[in-house]
Amino acid sequence: MCGIVGYIGTKKAYPILIKGLQRLEYRGYDSAGVAMISDSGDLNVYKAKGKVDNLTEFCSDKDISGSVGIAHTRWATHGEPSARNAHPHYSSTHNLAIIHNGIIENYATIKAKLQTKGVEFKSDTDTEVLVQLVEYVMVKKNLTLLEAVQVALHQVIGAYAIAIVDKRDPRQIIAARKQSPLVVGIGEDEFFLGSDASPIIDYTDKVVYLEDGNIAVIRLGEELRVMSILGEEQELNVKTVDIDLGQIEKGGYNHFMLKEIFEQPECLKNCMRGRINVEGNHVTLSAMIDYRQQLLSAKRIVIVACGTSWHAGLIGKQLFESLCRIPCEVEYASEFRYRNPVVTKDDVVIAISQSGETADTLAAIQLAKEQGAFIYGICNAIGSSIPRATDTGTYIHVGPEIGVASTKAFTGQVTVLSMLALCLASERGTISEEQYKEMVKELTLIPEKQEQALKTNEQIERLAPIFTYAKNCLYLGRGYNYPLALEGALKLKEISYIHAEGYPAAEMKHGPIALIDSEMPVFVIATRDRLYEKVISNIQEVRARGGRVTALVTEGDTQIQKFADHIITLPDTLECFQPLIASIPLQLLAYHIAVCKGKDVDRPRNLAKSVTVE
C-alpha cells in the first residue's frame, strides 16, 4: 500500500530515490513521483501514471540534480490514478512538497475551509489538503515548518506517514507517522526514509522505526531528533536490520512469486530453527516460557486477521480446538473492530499479519487490549507495528515476501500456529507425550515433503493452459483442507483475475452445485484423511453433472484417478499438516495460469502488499 522513500545527504538523491521506489514496487501502486531540491535551489516535482519505469522515462530530460528528495508510489484512495493525483504534491507557493501514505478522513472539511481562504487545489487527493494546510498555518502564524506540521497534524483525523520538504531549507526533511509505517535509516552524514527497510538496506543497517504520533526532524549535519506531536523529545531506539539483499532480488526466477514458492522448504526450516530441538521431538517458544500462565489460563482464543492470514487462522482454529481443547474463533479484523465484540481478560487474541502493518488488524488489537485481553502477534516483518503493539508473539522468519500474492508467509504462519498449538497441548496435557513427539517429528519433515511437492511444477505448467479459458472455478476441501480451498481460490483470483470460490466440499450441494458444468473447472483437495471417502462422494457428484475435476491426492492413491480428469500427487503427512504441502501445487496452479494469461504476477492490478488503510 503506497511506498515512501526519502534521502538527504551528500550523494545525488535521484538514483537512490528511484532505486528505493523499485524496491517498493511489490507493495502495489498505480503512479509514482519524486520531489528534489535542485543544486540551483528549485523544488522540482516529477510524476507519472503507471510504473516507476514511466517516471524514469519522464525524468530523462529533466533537472534531476540535488542531494535531498522524497519519492512515492501511490495506491489510489481519493482521486483516480493519474499524474495529477500522484504524489508528491506542491503547496500553493511551490515552496513545500509532501508525500503521504494513509487516509485523511476529514480532508473534505479542511479543504472547504481552505478554499474559503482562497487556497486553490490542483488534485482530487486528501494529501494535497495536508500540504496546503501546513503552508497556510505556517504563513498565517509565522511558524517554522516543524511547528506548522505539528499544528496541522493536530487538526487532521485519520492515518498517515508523511515526509515534507521546504526549498527554503534544503538541509531538512520533516517526517511523521500515525497508523502507517515509516522507517528512518541512519548513515554516515546522510539519512534515508522508507515505508519499510527494503529501500534502505543497500546503504545502512541502522534504522529507527517511528512510533505512532511521532515526528522525525531529519537535518543534515545533525543527529536525528524524534519528538511527539506535542513537541516532547523521544529517546532514539536505533535497531540493526538483518536482511540479506539476495532475499529481495529474483535470483534467476522470472517472478518473485515463483522464487518465494520455491523458497518455502528453506523458509520453514528457518521458521522452526531454534524452536524445535535437534532430536525433533520438542518445541520451545519463548512466548510460552515468558507468558506461560497467561496462555495456559486462556478460556478462549480469538484469531484476528485479513486475507491469506485469515485463512491461516482458520487452520489454527482447528489446531487449537482439536489439540488443545480450547474454544477458538476466527474473525476478519475489519469486521471485529466495528462489531462491538465480547472480549474478556480470559481471552487470548492472536493477531496474524505478514507485514505487521495491516490497519484493520492493528485496530482490532487496540480494541482487544482496551477490553483486557492478552494479545499474541504472529508476524513476518521484524520491528513492525503489530509486534510492538502486542504483549508477546512469534516471528515467522520466512524472509521478505515481495510477491503481492502471499505464499511463503502463509505456510510460515501455519507452521507457527502448529508449533504454538503443540506447545499449549503439551503443557495442558490434552495430547499424550507419544502423540506430541510424533507430531513434532512430522512437522520437522514438512520441508522435505515440500521439496517433493515442488516437483509437480513441470506437470502443473503443462496443465495450466487448459484453464486459461475459465471464467469461474470452484475449489473444494474438507476439514483442514477447507481453509486451503479458500486460499487456493484467493490465489487464482488475485493474480489471474479468474473468479474463483472456495467451499467446504459437503456444502457444494447447498447451492454451488447449480453452477457446475463442463466449463467450470473444479479443484478438489482430496488427500487421504478421515474424510477421504466423503470427498470421493463429492467428486462423483461433480462428475455426474459434467464437471471437470483436478484432484490433489496422496501418493499411492488409486481410487480418485478413476473419477478425476487430472491428478496431482503429493507425499503423505498427518492430516493437520496437509495444508503445508497441498498449498504448494495450488500456488503453482495460480502462478502458471496467470503467466499463461500474460498477467503481471508480482504486481496484480488494484492490490497492495501491505494494506495500511481501511
ZAPATOR-210196 format. One record per residue (C-alpha): residue number from 1; residue in three letters; x, y, z. Coordinates in nm, 2 decimals. Each point is the difference from the previous one (the first is absolute). Layout:
N
NUM;ALA;X;Y;Z
...
***
This chain:
614
1;MET;0.00;0.00;0.00
2;CYS;0.19;0.31;-0.13
3;GLY;0.37;0.04;0.05
4;ILE;0.21;0.28;0.15
5;VAL;0.36;0.06;-0.07
6;GLY;0.22;0.29;0.12
7;TYR;0.36;0.11;-0.01
8;ILE;0.21;0.28;0.14
9;GLY;0.38;-0.01;-0.01
10;THR;0.29;0.07;-0.23
11;LYS;-0.08;-0.24;-0.28
12;LYS;-0.22;0.06;-0.29
13;ALA;-0.36;-0.06;0.12
14;TYR;-0.17;-0.11;-0.32
15;PRO;0.17;-0.34;-0.06
16;ILE;-0.06;-0.09;0.37
17;LEU;-0.36;0.11;-0.02
18;ILE;-0.07;-0.19;-0.32
19;LYS;0.17;-0.32;0.12
20;GLY;-0.20;0.03;0.32
21;LEU;-0.33;0.03;-0.19
22;GLN;0.09;-0.31;-0.20
23;ARG;0.06;-0.19;0.32
24;LEU;-0.35;0.10;0.12
25;GLU;-0.18;-0.09;-0.32
26;TYR;-0.11;-0.33;0.17
27;ARG;-0.23;0.21;0.22
28;GLY;-0.24;0.07;-0.29
29;TYR;-0.04;0.34;-0.16
30;ASP;-0.15;0.19;-0.30
31;SER;0.23;0.30;-0.03
32;ALA;0.33;0.13;0.12
33;GLY;0.18;0.33;0.05
34;VAL;0.31;0.18;0.15
35;ALA;0.06;0.34;0.14
36;MET;0.36;0.13;0.03
37;ILE;0.16;0.33;0.10
38;SER;0.24;0.06;-0.29
39;ASP;0.35;0.13;0.02
40;SER;-0.13;0.34;-0.11
41;GLY;-0.26;0.00;0.28
42;ASP;-0.32;-0.08;-0.20
43;LEU;-0.25;-0.25;0.14
44;ASN;-0.07;-0.23;-0.30
45;VAL;-0.29;-0.25;0.01
46;TYR;-0.03;-0.26;-0.27
47;LYS;-0.28;-0.25;-0.02
48;ALA;-0.13;-0.27;-0.23
49;LYS;-0.30;-0.24;-0.01
50;GLY;0.10;-0.37;-0.01
51;LYS;0.32;-0.16;0.08
52;VAL;0.33;0.14;0.13
53;ASP;0.14;-0.05;-0.34
54;ASN;-0.24;0.25;-0.14
55;LEU;0.12;0.25;0.26
56;THR;0.37;-0.05;-0.09
57;GLU;-0.09;0.05;-0.37
58;PHE;-0.18;0.32;0.09
59;CYS;0.30;0.12;0.19
60;SER;0.25;-0.08;-0.27
61;ASP;0.02;0.36;-0.12
62;LYS;-0.07;0.17;0.33
63;ASP;0.22;0.16;0.27
64;ILE;0.06;-0.28;0.24
65;SER;0.28;0.17;0.19
66;GLY;0.00;0.03;0.38
67;SER;0.09;-0.19;0.31
68;VAL;-0.34;0.02;0.18
69;GLY;-0.32;-0.15;-0.12
70;ILE;-0.31;-0.20;0.07
71;ALA;-0.18;-0.26;-0.22
72;HIS;-0.32;-0.20;0.00
73;THR;-0.19;-0.28;-0.16
74;ARG;-0.38;0.06;0.03
75;TRP;-0.29;-0.24;0.04
76;ALA;-0.30;0.21;-0.07
77;THR;-0.25;0.08;0.28
78;HIS;-0.13;0.35;-0.08
79;GLY;0.01;0.09;-0.36
80;GLU;0.05;-0.22;-0.31
81;PRO;0.35;-0.13;-0.09
82;SER;0.16;0.28;-0.20
83;ALA;0.31;0.21;-0.01
84;ARG;-0.20;0.29;0.15
85;ASN;-0.10;-0.20;0.30
86;ALA;0.34;-0.17;0.04
87;HIS;0.23;0.11;0.29
88;PRO;0.19;0.21;0.08
89;HIS;-0.23;0.30;0.02
90;TYR;0.11;0.36;0.00
91;SER;-0.14;0.27;0.23
92;SER;-0.15;0.31;-0.17
93;THR;0.33;0.19;0.00
94;HIS;0.20;-0.31;-0.11
95;ASN;0.22;0.05;0.30
96;LEU;-0.11;-0.33;0.16
97;ALA;-0.05;-0.35;-0.13
98;ILE;-0.15;-0.30;0.18
99;ILE;-0.04;-0.37;-0.03
100;HIS;-0.25;-0.19;0.20
101;ASN;-0.12;-0.36;0.07
102;GLY;-0.34;-0.04;0.17
103;ILE;-0.33;0.18;-0.01
104;ILE;-0.10;0.34;0.15
105;GLU;-0.36;-0.07;0.09
106;ASN;-0.10;0.37;0.05
107;TYR;0.17;0.13;-0.31
108;ALA;-0.32;0.13;-0.15
109;THR;-0.08;0.22;0.29
110;ILE;0.36;0.14;0.01
111;LYS;0.00;0.05;-0.37
112;ALA;-0.33;0.20;0.01
113;LYS;0.14;0.23;0.27
114;LEU;0.32;0.06;-0.19
115;GLN;-0.19;0.07;-0.32
116;THR;-0.19;0.28;0.18
117;LYS;0.35;0.14;0.08
118;GLY;0.09;0.01;-0.37
119;VAL;0.20;-0.32;-0.02
120;GLU;-0.02;-0.17;-0.34
121;PHE;0.04;-0.37;-0.04
122;LYS;0.16;-0.18;-0.29
123;SER;-0.10;-0.36;0.08
124;ASP;-0.28;-0.21;0.14
125;THR;0.20;-0.15;0.28
126;ASP;-0.02;0.03;0.38
127;THR;0.38;0.03;0.00
128;GLU;0.01;0.34;-0.17
129;VAL;-0.23;0.13;0.27
130;LEU;0.26;-0.08;0.26
131;VAL;0.29;0.19;-0.17
132;GLN;-0.23;0.29;-0.07
133;LEU;-0.10;0.00;0.37
134;VAL;0.36;-0.01;0.11
135;GLU;0.09;0.30;-0.22
136;TYR;-0.31;0.19;0.10
137;VAL;0.07;-0.02;0.38
138;MET;0.37;0.06;-0.07
139;VAL;-0.07;0.33;-0.17
140;LYS;-0.29;0.11;0.22
141;LYS;0.17;-0.06;0.33
142;ASN;0.36;0.06;-0.11
143;LEU;0.11;-0.35;0.10
144;THR;0.30;-0.22;-0.09
145;LEU;-0.07;-0.31;-0.22
146;LEU;0.02;-0.22;0.31
147;GLU;-0.25;0.21;0.19
148;ALA;-0.24;0.02;-0.29
149;VAL;0.01;-0.38;-0.04
150;GLN;-0.08;-0.04;0.37
151;VAL;-0.29;0.24;-0.02
152;ALA;-0.13;-0.16;-0.32
153;LEU;0.02;-0.35;0.13
154;HIS;-0.21;0.10;0.30
155;GLN;-0.28;0.09;-0.24
156;VAL;-0.01;-0.31;-0.22
157;ILE;-0.19;-0.32;0.08
158;GLY;0.13;-0.32;-0.16
159;ALA;0.31;-0.19;-0.07
160;TYR;0.32;0.13;-0.15
161;ALA;0.37;-0.04;-0.06
162;ILE;0.13;0.32;-0.15
163;ALA;0.33;0.16;-0.12
164;ILE;0.01;0.36;-0.08
165;VAL;0.28;0.23;-0.14
166;ASP;0.03;0.38;-0.03
167;LYS;0.22;0.14;-0.27
168;ARG;0.09;0.29;0.23
169;ASP;0.17;-0.24;0.24
170;PRO;0.16;-0.27;-0.22
171;ARG;0.18;-0.16;0.29
172;GLN;-0.31;-0.14;0.17
173;ILE;-0.28;-0.26;-0.05
174;ILE;-0.29;-0.02;0.25
175;ALA;-0.17;-0.34;0.03
176;ALA;-0.28;-0.12;0.22
177;ARG;-0.22;-0.31;0.04
178;LYS;-0.33;-0.12;0.14
179;GLN;-0.13;-0.35;-0.08
180;SER;0.22;-0.02;-0.31
181;PRO;0.36;-0.13;0.01
182;LEU;0.31;0.22;-0.04
183;VAL;0.36;-0.09;0.05
184;VAL;0.30;0.24;0.02
185;GLY;0.34;-0.13;-0.11
186;ILE;0.31;0.14;0.16
187;GLY;0.32;0.01;-0.21
188;GLU;0.32;0.19;0.00
189;ASP;-0.09;0.37;-0.05
190;GLU;-0.33;-0.11;-0.16
191;PHE;-0.35;-0.12;0.08
192;PHE;-0.25;-0.21;-0.18
193;LEU;-0.38;-0.05;0.02
194;GLY;-0.20;-0.30;-0.09
195;SER;-0.34;-0.16;0.05
196;ASP;0.20;-0.30;0.10
197;ALA;0.37;-0.08;0.01
198;SER;0.03;-0.14;-0.36
199;PRO;0.10;0.34;-0.16
200;ILE;0.25;0.07;0.27
201;ILE;0.20;-0.32;0.04
202;ASP;0.24;0.07;-0.29
203;TYR;0.13;0.29;0.20
204;THR;-0.03;-0.06;0.37
205;ASP;-0.12;-0.27;0.25
206;LYS;-0.07;0.26;0.27
207;VAL;-0.37;0.11;0.02
208;VAL;-0.25;0.16;0.22
209;TYR;-0.36;-0.11;-0.02
210;LEU;-0.22;0.30;0.07
211;GLU;-0.27;-0.07;0.25
212;ASP;-0.36;0.12;-0.03
213;GLY;-0.04;0.38;0.05
214;ASN;0.37;0.07;-0.04
215;ILE;0.18;0.25;-0.22
216;ALA;0.35;-0.04;-0.13
217;VAL;0.21;0.31;-0.07
218;ILE;0.27;-0.11;-0.24
219;ARG;0.26;0.27;-0.05
220;LEU;0.33;-0.04;-0.18
221;GLY;0.30;0.04;0.22
222;GLU;-0.20;-0.06;0.32
223;GLU;-0.12;-0.30;0.20
224;LEU;-0.35;-0.14;-0.08
225;ARG;-0.26;0.15;0.23
226;VAL;-0.33;-0.18;0.08
227;MET;-0.28;0.17;0.19
228;SER;-0.37;-0.03;0.06
229;ILE;-0.25;0.22;-0.18
230;LEU;-0.01;0.20;0.33
231;GLY;0.38;0.06;-0.03
232;GLU;0.11;-0.24;0.27
233;GLU;0.35;-0.13;-0.08
234;GLN;0.00;-0.38;-0.05
235;GLU;0.29;-0.24;0.07
236;LEU;0.16;-0.14;-0.31
237;ASN;-0.03;-0.37;-0.03
238;VAL;0.24;-0.10;-0.28
239;LYS;-0.05;-0.35;-0.13
240;THR;0.23;-0.21;-0.22
241;VAL;-0.17;-0.15;-0.30
242;ASP;0.10;-0.34;-0.11
243;ILE;-0.12;-0.05;-0.36
244;ASP;0.19;-0.19;-0.26
245;LEU;0.00;0.20;-0.33
246;GLY;-0.04;-0.32;-0.19
247;GLN;-0.33;-0.06;0.17
248;ILE;-0.15;0.31;-0.18
249;GLU;0.14;-0.09;-0.34
250;LYS;-0.15;-0.25;-0.25
251;GLY;0.30;-0.23;0.01
252;GLY;-0.05;-0.13;-0.36
253;TYR;-0.37;-0.06;0.03
254;ASN;-0.24;0.17;-0.24
255;HIS;-0.21;0.14;0.28
256;PHE;0.03;0.05;0.38
257;MET;-0.31;-0.21;0.05
258;LEU;0.16;-0.31;-0.16
259;LYS;0.32;0.06;0.20
260;GLU;-0.19;0.03;0.32
261;ILE;-0.20;-0.32;-0.07
262;PHE;0.32;-0.19;-0.05
263;GLU;0.16;0.16;0.31
264;GLN;-0.26;-0.16;0.23
265;PRO;0.19;-0.31;0.11
266;GLU;0.29;0.21;0.12
267;CYS;-0.23;0.27;0.14
268;LEU;-0.17;-0.26;0.22
269;LYS;0.33;-0.13;0.12
270;ASN;0.09;0.35;0.11
271;CYS;-0.34;0.04;0.16
272;MET;0.06;-0.31;0.21
273;ARG;0.37;0.05;0.06
274;GLY;0.07;0.06;0.37
275;ARG;-0.36;-0.09;0.09
276;ILE;0.01;-0.37;-0.07
277;ASN;0.29;-0.19;0.15
278;VAL;0.26;-0.19;-0.19
279;GLU;-0.17;-0.34;0.09
280;GLY;-0.32;0.13;-0.16
281;ASN;-0.22;-0.09;0.30
282;HIS;-0.06;0.33;0.19
283;VAL;-0.12;0.35;-0.08
284;THR;0.12;0.30;0.21
285;LEU;-0.15;0.35;-0.06
286;SER;0.13;0.29;0.20
287;ALA;-0.35;0.14;0.04
288;MET;-0.11;-0.33;0.16
289;ILE;0.28;0.04;0.26
290;ASP;-0.05;0.37;0.07
291;TYR;-0.38;0.00;0.00
292;ARG;-0.08;-0.36;0.09
293;GLN;-0.27;0.09;0.25
294;GLN;-0.19;0.24;-0.23
295;LEU;0.00;-0.25;-0.28
296;LEU;-0.09;-0.31;0.20
297;SER;-0.28;0.18;0.18
298;ALA;-0.18;0.11;-0.32
299;LYS;-0.37;-0.09;0.00
300;ARG;-0.02;0.09;-0.37
301;ILE;0.22;0.09;-0.29
302;VAL;-0.11;0.26;-0.25
303;ILE;0.20;0.03;-0.32
304;VAL;-0.02;0.33;-0.19
305;ALA;0.15;0.03;-0.35
306;CYS;-0.08;0.10;-0.36
307;GLY;0.03;-0.18;-0.34
308;THR;0.25;-0.28;-0.01
309;SER;0.08;0.04;0.37
310;TRP;-0.36;-0.06;0.07
311;HIS;0.02;-0.33;-0.18
312;ALA;0.30;-0.10;0.20
313;GLY;-0.21;0.09;0.31
314;LEU;-0.27;-0.24;-0.10
315;ILE;0.26;-0.28;0.00
316;GLY;0.12;0.13;0.34
317;LYS;-0.36;-0.02;0.13
318;GLN;-0.01;-0.38;-0.08
319;LEU;0.34;-0.05;0.16
320;PHE;-0.09;0.18;0.32
321;GLU;-0.33;-0.17;0.04
322;SER;0.11;-0.35;-0.10
323;LEU;0.33;-0.01;0.18
324;CYS;-0.04;0.25;0.29
325;ARG;-0.38;-0.03;0.06
326;ILE;-0.02;0.38;0.02
327;PRO;-0.30;0.17;-0.17
328;CYS;0.12;0.21;-0.29
329;GLU;-0.16;0.26;-0.23
330;VAL;0.14;0.15;-0.31
331;GLU;-0.10;0.35;-0.09
332;TYR;0.07;0.23;-0.29
333;ALA;0.17;0.29;0.17
334;SER;-0.19;0.25;-0.22
335;GLU;-0.33;-0.13;0.15
336;PHE;0.12;-0.07;0.35
337;ARG;0.11;0.36;0.06
338;TYR;-0.35;0.13;-0.08
339;ARG;-0.21;-0.28;0.15
340;ASN;0.01;0.09;0.37
341;PRO;0.13;-0.35;0.07
342;VAL;-0.01;-0.16;0.34
343;VAL;0.36;-0.03;0.11
344;THR;0.12;-0.07;0.36
345;LYS;0.32;-0.02;0.20
346;ASP;-0.03;-0.38;-0.03
347;ASP;0.05;0.01;-0.38
348;VAL;0.32;-0.03;-0.20
349;VAL;-0.03;0.20;-0.32
350;ILE;0.24;-0.12;-0.27
351;ALA;0.06;0.27;-0.27
352;ILE;0.15;-0.13;-0.33
353;SER;0.16;0.22;-0.26
354;GLN;0.28;-0.05;-0.25
355;SER;0.10;0.37;-0.01
356;GLY;-0.08;0.08;0.36
357;GLU;-0.16;0.33;-0.12
358;THR;-0.35;-0.11;-0.10
359;ALA;-0.22;0.29;0.11
360;ASP;-0.31;-0.21;0.08
361;THR;0.20;-0.25;0.20
362;LEU;0.17;0.28;0.20
363;ALA;-0.33;0.15;0.08
364;ALA;-0.13;-0.34;0.11
365;ILE;0.30;-0.04;0.23
366;GLN;-0.07;0.34;0.16
367;LEU;-0.37;-0.09;0.06
368;ALA;0.09;-0.34;0.16
369;LYS;0.27;0.17;0.22
370;GLU;-0.25;0.25;0.13
371;GLN;-0.23;-0.29;0.11
372;GLY;0.28;-0.17;0.18
373;ALA;0.09;-0.29;-0.23
374;PHE;0.36;-0.14;-0.02
375;ILE;0.13;0.07;-0.36
376;TYR;0.23;-0.24;-0.19
377;GLY;0.14;0.11;-0.33
378;ILE;0.11;-0.22;-0.29
379;CYS;0.19;0.21;-0.25
380;ASN;0.28;-0.01;-0.26
381;ALA;0.13;0.36;0.00
382;ILE;0.23;0.05;0.29
383;GLY;-0.05;0.34;0.18
384;SER;-0.33;0.07;-0.17
385;SER;-0.30;0.14;0.18
386;ILE;-0.18;-0.32;0.10
387;PRO;0.29;-0.16;0.19
388;ARG;0.04;0.33;0.18
389;ALA;-0.37;0.02;0.09
390;THR;-0.04;-0.36;0.13
391;ASP;0.09;-0.14;0.34
392;THR;0.21;-0.28;-0.16
393;GLY;0.01;-0.20;-0.31
394;THR;0.21;-0.20;-0.25
395;TYR;0.16;0.11;-0.32
396;ILE;-0.04;-0.24;-0.29
397;HIS;0.35;0.08;-0.14
398;VAL;-0.06;-0.08;-0.36
399;GLY;0.18;0.30;-0.13
400;PRO;-0.14;0.29;-0.21
401;GLU;-0.30;-0.10;-0.21
402;ILE;0.01;0.22;-0.31
403;GLY;-0.28;-0.16;-0.21
404;VAL;-0.34;0.16;0.08
405;ALA;-0.17;-0.34;0.00
406;SER;0.12;-0.16;0.33
407;THR;0.16;-0.34;-0.02
408;LYS;0.28;-0.07;0.25
409;ALA;-0.16;0.23;0.26
410;PHE;-0.31;-0.22;0.00
411;THR;0.19;-0.32;0.06
412;GLY;0.22;0.18;0.26
413;GLN;-0.31;0.12;0.19
414;VAL;-0.15;-0.35;0.00
415;THR;0.33;-0.14;0.12
416;VAL;0.01;0.24;0.29
417;LEU;-0.36;-0.07;0.09
418;SER;0.09;-0.37;-0.01
419;MET;0.29;0.05;0.24
420;LEU;-0.20;0.21;0.23
421;ALA;-0.29;-0.25;0.01
422;LEU;0.25;-0.28;0.07
423;CYS;0.16;0.19;0.29
424;LEU;-0.34;0.08;0.15
425;ALA;-0.13;-0.35;-0.04
426;SER;0.31;-0.15;0.16
427;GLU;-0.02;0.24;0.29
428;ARG;-0.37;-0.05;0.05
429;GLY;0.03;-0.38;-0.02
430;THR;-0.27;-0.02;-0.27
431;ILE;0.22;-0.23;-0.22
432;SER;0.22;-0.29;0.10
433;GLU;0.37;0.03;0.01
434;GLU;0.02;-0.26;-0.27
435;GLN;-0.24;0.20;-0.23
436;TYR;0.19;0.32;0.08
437;LYS;0.33;-0.14;-0.11
438;GLU;-0.14;-0.16;-0.31
439;MET;-0.15;0.33;-0.11
440;VAL;0.31;0.20;0.07
441;LYS;0.21;-0.25;-0.19
442;GLU;-0.24;0.02;-0.30
443;LEU;0.01;0.37;0.00
444;THR;0.38;-0.01;-0.04
445;LEU;-0.05;-0.22;-0.31
446;ILE;-0.23;0.25;-0.17
447;PRO;0.28;0.19;-0.18
448;GLU;0.12;-0.32;-0.16
449;LYS;-0.35;-0.09;-0.11
450;GLN;-0.05;0.35;-0.14
451;GLU;0.31;-0.06;-0.21
452;GLN;-0.19;-0.30;-0.14
453;ALA;-0.31;0.21;-0.06
454;LEU;0.20;0.25;-0.20
455;LYS;0.09;-0.28;-0.25
456;THR;-0.36;0.04;-0.12
457;ASN;0.10;0.34;-0.15
458;GLU;0.06;-0.13;-0.36
459;GLN;-0.32;-0.21;0.00
460;ILE;-0.20;0.31;0.12
461;GLU;0.17;0.22;-0.26
462;ARG;-0.12;-0.24;-0.27
463;LEU;-0.36;-0.01;0.15
464;ALA;-0.03;0.38;0.04
465;PRO;-0.10;0.09;-0.36
466;ILE;-0.30;-0.22;0.03
467;PHE;-0.15;0.23;0.26
468;THR;0.07;0.34;-0.16
469;TYR;-0.35;0.00;-0.17
470;ALA;-0.18;-0.03;0.33
471;LYS;-0.22;0.29;0.13
472;ASN;-0.07;-0.18;0.33
473;CYS;0.16;-0.27;0.21
474;LEU;-0.10;-0.19;0.31
475;TYR;0.24;-0.12;0.27
476;LEU;-0.12;-0.27;0.24
477;GLY;0.15;-0.14;0.32
478;ARG;-0.11;-0.14;0.33
479;GLY;0.14;0.02;0.35
480;TYR;0.34;0.15;0.01
481;ASN;-0.01;0.03;-0.38
482;TYR;-0.31;0.22;-0.01
483;PRO;0.20;0.32;0.09
484;LEU;0.25;-0.11;-0.26
485;ALA;-0.28;-0.01;-0.26
486;LEU;-0.07;0.37;0.09
487;GLU;0.36;0.08;-0.03
488;GLY;0.04;-0.17;-0.34
489;ALA;-0.30;0.19;-0.13
490;LEU;0.14;0.33;0.13
491;LYS;0.34;-0.06;-0.17
492;LEU;-0.17;-0.06;-0.33
493;LYS;-0.22;0.31;0.03
494;GLU;0.29;0.22;0.11
495;ILE;0.23;-0.06;-0.29
496;SER;-0.19;-0.15;-0.29
497;TYR;-0.33;0.20;0.05
498;ILE;-0.20;-0.31;-0.04
499;HIS;-0.30;-0.01;0.23
500;ALA;0.05;-0.29;0.25
501;GLU;-0.18;-0.11;0.31
502;GLY;0.11;-0.24;0.28
503;TYR;-0.26;-0.22;0.17
504;PRO;-0.02;-0.28;0.25
505;ALA;-0.05;-0.29;-0.24
506;ALA;-0.32;-0.11;0.18
507;GLU;-0.15;0.34;-0.04
508;MET;0.02;-0.01;-0.37
509;LYS;-0.34;-0.16;-0.03
510;HIS;-0.15;0.28;0.20
511;GLY;0.03;0.24;-0.29
512;PRO;0.32;0.01;-0.20
513;ILE;-0.08;-0.34;-0.17
514;ALA;-0.24;0.20;-0.22
515;LEU;0.29;0.16;-0.17
516;ILE;0.19;-0.31;-0.09
517;ASP;0.03;-0.09;-0.37
518;SER;0.27;-0.10;-0.24
519;GLU;0.12;0.37;-0.01
520;MET;0.06;0.01;0.38
521;PRO;0.34;-0.13;0.11
522;VAL;-0.03;-0.16;0.35
523;PHE;0.32;-0.04;0.21
524;VAL;-0.04;-0.25;0.29
525;ILE;0.24;-0.04;0.28
526;ALA;-0.05;-0.38;0.05
527;THR;0.30;-0.11;0.20
528;ARG;-0.05;-0.31;0.21
529;ASP;-0.14;0.08;0.35
530;ARG;-0.30;-0.09;0.21
531;LEU;-0.24;0.18;-0.25
532;TYR;0.15;-0.17;-0.31
533;GLU;-0.30;-0.21;-0.08
534;LYS;-0.23;0.30;0.04
535;VAL;0.21;0.20;-0.25
536;ILE;-0.01;-0.29;-0.25
537;SER;-0.38;0.03;0.01
538;ASN;0.02;0.38;-0.06
539;ILE;0.22;-0.06;-0.30
540;GLN;-0.25;-0.25;-0.14
541;GLU;-0.28;0.27;0.05
542;VAL;0.21;0.24;-0.21
543;ARG;0.07;-0.26;-0.27
544;ALA;-0.37;-0.09;-0.02
545;ARG;-0.07;0.35;-0.11
546;GLY;0.27;0.03;-0.27
547;GLY;0.25;0.17;0.22
548;ARG;0.37;-0.02;-0.08
549;VAL;0.20;-0.10;0.31
550;THR;0.37;0.06;0.09
551;ALA;0.08;-0.18;0.32
552;LEU;0.29;0.03;0.24
553;VAL;0.05;-0.35;0.14
554;THR;0.24;-0.19;0.23
555;GLU;0.26;-0.21;-0.16
556;GLY;-0.11;-0.36;-0.06
557;ASP;-0.37;0.11;-0.05
558;THR;-0.17;-0.23;-0.25
559;GLN;-0.37;0.09;0.05
560;ILE;-0.03;0.37;-0.09
561;GLN;0.18;-0.04;-0.33
562;LYS;-0.30;-0.19;-0.12
563;PHE;-0.21;0.31;0.03
564;ALA;0.23;0.30;-0.04
565;ASP;0.11;0.14;-0.34
566;HIS;0.34;0.10;0.15
567;ILE;0.19;-0.12;0.30
568;ILE;0.27;0.18;0.19
569;THR;0.18;-0.24;0.24
570;LEU;0.14;0.12;0.34
571;PRO;0.20;-0.17;0.28
572;ASP;-0.20;-0.13;0.30
573;THR;0.00;0.18;0.33
574;LEU;-0.22;0.05;0.31
575;GLU;-0.34;0.14;-0.07
576;CYS;0.07;0.33;0.18
577;PHE;0.32;0.07;-0.20
578;GLN;-0.15;-0.08;-0.34
579;PRO;-0.06;0.37;-0.08
580;LEU;0.38;0.06;0.03
581;ILE;0.06;-0.23;-0.29
582;ALA;-0.32;0.03;-0.21
583;SER;0.03;0.38;-0.01
584;ILE;0.30;-0.03;-0.23
585;PRO;-0.18;-0.15;-0.31
586;LEU;-0.28;0.25;0.05
587;GLN;0.24;0.29;0.00
588;LEU;0.17;-0.14;-0.31
589;LEU;-0.33;-0.04;-0.17
590;ALA;-0.09;0.36;0.06
591;TYR;0.34;0.11;-0.11
592;HIS;0.02;-0.19;-0.32
593;ILE;-0.36;0.08;-0.11
594;ALA;0.07;0.37;0.06
595;VAL;0.33;-0.02;-0.20
596;CYS;-0.19;-0.17;-0.29
597;LYS;-0.25;0.28;0.01
598;GLY;0.28;0.26;-0.02
599;LYS;-0.07;0.15;0.34
600;ASP;0.24;0.20;0.21
601;VAL;0.04;-0.27;0.27
602;ASP;0.20;0.20;0.25
603;ARG;-0.20;0.32;-0.03
604;PRO;-0.37;-0.09;-0.06
605;ARG;-0.24;0.28;-0.07
606;ASN;-0.17;0.19;0.28
607;LEU;0.19;-0.20;0.27
608;ALA;0.25;0.11;0.26
609;LYS;0.24;-0.22;0.20
610;SER;-0.06;0.18;0.33
611;VAL;-0.35;0.14;0.05
612;THR;0.08;0.30;0.23
613;VAL;-0.33;0.18;-0.05
614;GLU;-0.36;-0.11;0.05
***
